[in-house]
Amino acid sequence: MHLLDSLEQRKLVKRIKSKADRRSHALHLTAQGETALTKFKRLADEHERHVEEKIGKANRERLLQILGCFT
């Protein structure tokens, strides 16, 4: 919950009580959260391109295979 509290305090998400279940909340991105998510996706794409430039497409794909073993 600490992570959600932090995101909510930074106005990136908001919790909306469920109409069907009083114990439950839906989590929604705010406009500020949408902007941050767009920025993070752009940065992730830039990082992926940078990695591929450094190690090549085949090695990047192999690296992703290896890292996938950890999940």
TORGU-273705 format. One record per residue (C-alpha): x, y, z. Coordinates in pm, 1 decimal, padded with zeros to 6 digits, always signed. Example, Ala and Ser with C-alpha at 12.3 -4.5 7.8 and 13.67 -1.06 7.14 Angstrom:
2
> X/Y/Z
> +01230.0/-00450.0/+00780.0
> +01367.0/-00106.0/+00714.0
***
This chain:
71
> X/Y/Z
> +00000.0/+00000.0/+00000.0
> +00294.1/+00232.4/+00054.7
> +00356.9/+00246.5/-00319.7
> -00006.4/+00332.9/-00393.2
> -00010.2/+00593.1/-00117.3
> +00301.3/+00750.5/-00266.2
> +00154.6/+00756.6/-00617.4
> -00164.5/+00907.4/-00481.2
> +00022.1/+01174.9/-00282.8
> +00211.0/+01268.2/-00599.6
> -00126.7/+01296.9/-00776.4
> -00038.4/+01030.4/-01033.4
> -00330.4/+00802.4/-00944.1
> -00659.3/+00827.9/-00761.7
> -00863.0/+00563.4/-00586.9
> -01233.1/+00551.4/-00658.7
> -01461.5/+00348.4/-00434.5
> -01641.4/+00064.5/-00604.5
> -02017.3/+00105.2/-00630.2
> -02059.6/-00272.1/-00619.9
> -01828.8/-00349.9/-00325.9
> -01764.7/-00095.8/-00049.0
> -01440.3/-00275.7/+00046.2
> -01291.0/-00229.9/-00298.8
> -01135.7/+00062.9/-00487.1
> -01054.9/+00108.3/-00853.0
> -00723.2/+00270.4/-00934.8
> -00723.7/+00536.9/-01207.7
> -00442.8/+00737.9/-01361.8
> -00484.1/+01111.6/-01328.7
> -00399.1/+01348.3/-01614.7
> -00063.5/+01401.2/-01443.2
> -00022.0/+01024.0/-01421.2
> -00098.1/+00984.7/-01792.2
> +00166.6/+01245.1/-01873.2
> +00422.1/+01068.4/-01652.7
> +00338.3/+00730.7/-01808.2
> +00386.4/+00872.1/-02158.7
> +00725.0/+01011.9/-02053.8
> +00831.0/+00680.6/-01895.4
> +00730.8/+00485.8/-02207.4
> +00932.9/+00724.0/-02424.7
> +01235.9/+00686.5/-02196.9
> +01201.6/+00306.8/-02199.7
> +01186.6/+00306.9/-02581.1
> +01497.2/+00526.7/-02597.9
> +01676.8/+00291.7/-02360.1
> +01580.6/-00013.4/-02568.0
> +01715.2/+00154.7/-02882.8
> +02037.2/+00247.9/-02702.2
> +02090.2/-00109.9/-02582.1
> +02029.2/-00244.4/-02932.8
> +02277.6/+00005.9/-03077.7
> +02542.4/-00111.2/-02829.6
> +02497.2/-00489.2/-02845.5
> +02302.8/-00550.6/-03167.8
> +01954.5/-00685.4/-03228.3
> +02041.4/-01056.5/-03192.0
> +02226.8/-01001.9/-02862.6
> +01944.9/-00780.8/-02731.4
> +01694.0/-01057.4/-02807.1
> +01920.3/-01312.0/-02635.4
> +01956.6/-01082.9/-02334.1
> +01577.9/-01056.9/-02308.8
> +01555.9/-01437.6/-02320.6
> +01808.2/-01468.9/-02039.3
> +01637.8/-01204.3/-01827.1
> +01303.4/-01371.8/-01891.1
> +01432.0/-01676.0/-01704.3
> +01423.0/-01474.0/-01382.1
> +01046.5/-01428.7/-01388.3
***
